[in-house]
């Protein structure tokens, strides 16, 4: 059982893709940045453009621990908690 857990932790994961202004971006929640599907320049979540993209694509960042997640627009009105530190997202 332990061996299976290690395999899953080290296996590659597919990054979610978000659409912003007609362009597709990988949303790297571990590195907190957007990367164009076709291109190389990354856009950090905490930069001016990155904050706009986060608001428009549903990416939220916990102010307490820095964990990021993508939420559906259907959950915008609800009080959500961070999966890492359990503080409420603002």
C-alpha positions as CSV (number, residue, x, y, z in Angstrom):
1,X,0.0,0.0,0.0
2,X,2.8,2.4,0.8
3,X,4.5,1.8,-2.5
4,X,1.2,2.7,-4.3
5,X,1.0,6.0,-2.4
6,X,4.6,7.0,-3.5
7,X,3.8,6.3,-7.1
8,X,0.7,8.6,-7.0
9,X,2.6,11.4,-5.3
10,X,5.4,11.4,-7.9
11,X,3.3,10.9,-11.1
12,X,2.8,13.9,-13.4
13,X,-0.5,15.8,-13.2
14,X,-2.4,17.6,-15.9
15,X,-2.7,21.3,-15.3
16,X,-6.1,22.9,-15.7
17,X,-6.6,25.2,-18.6
18,X,-8.4,28.5,-18.3
19,X,-9.6,30.8,-21.0
20,X,-8.8,34.5,-20.7
21,X,-9.4,37.1,-23.5
22,X,-9.5,34.4,-26.1
23,X,-6.2,32.8,-25.1
24,X,-5.7,29.5,-23.3
25,X,-3.5,29.4,-20.2
26,X,-2.3,26.6,-17.9
27,X,-3.2,27.5,-14.4
28,X,-0.3,26.2,-12.3
29,X,-1.7,26.2,-8.8
30,X,1.5,24.9,-7.3
31,X,3.7,27.6,-8.7
32,X,0.9,30.3,-8.6
33,X,1.2,31.4,-12.2
34,X,-0.5,31.2,-15.5
35,X,1.4,30.0,-18.6
36,X,0.2,30.3,-22.1
37,X,-0.6,27.0,-23.8
38,X,1.3,28.3,-26.8
39,X,4.2,30.3,-25.5
40,X,6.7,30.6,-22.7
41,X,6.1,33.7,-20.6
42,X,4.5,33.1,-17.2
43,X,2.1,35.5,-15.5
44,X,2.4,35.3,-11.7
45,X,-0.9,35.3,-9.8
46,X,0.2,38.2,-7.6
47,X,1.1,40.5,-10.4
48,X,-1.3,43.2,-11.8
49,X,-2.4,41.1,-14.8
50,X,-2.4,37.9,-12.8
51,X,-4.8,39.3,-10.3
52,X,-7.2,40.3,-13.1
53,X,-6.9,36.8,-14.6
54,X,-7.5,35.2,-11.3
55,X,-10.8,37.2,-10.8
56,X,-11.9,36.4,-14.3
57,X,-11.0,32.7,-14.3
58,X,-12.1,31.6,-10.8
59,X,-8.7,31.2,-9.3
60,X,-8.6,32.1,-5.6
61,X,-5.6,32.3,-3.2
62,X,-5.7,31.8,0.5
63,X,-4.3,34.9,2.2
64,X,-3.2,32.9,5.2
65,X,-1.2,30.0,3.7
66,X,-1.0,30.9,-0.1
67,X,-2.7,27.8,-1.4
68,X,-4.6,28.4,-4.6
69,X,-7.7,26.7,-6.1
70,X,-10.1,27.1,-9.0
71,X,-13.7,27.5,-8.0
72,X,-16.9,27.5,-10.1
73,X,-18.8,30.7,-10.4
74,X,-21.7,28.8,-8.8
75,X,-19.8,28.9,-5.5
76,X,-18.9,32.7,-5.5
77,X,-21.6,33.6,-3.0
78,X,-20.7,30.8,-0.5
79,X,-18.2,31.0,2.3
80,X,-15.4,28.6,1.2
81,X,-12.6,27.4,3.3
82,X,-9.0,26.6,2.4
83,X,-8.3,22.9,2.1
84,X,-4.8,23.4,3.7
85,X,-5.3,25.8,6.6
86,X,-9.2,25.8,6.8
87,X,-9.3,29.6,7.0
88,X,-12.1,31.3,5.0
89,X,-11.4,32.7,1.5
90,X,-12.2,36.3,1.2
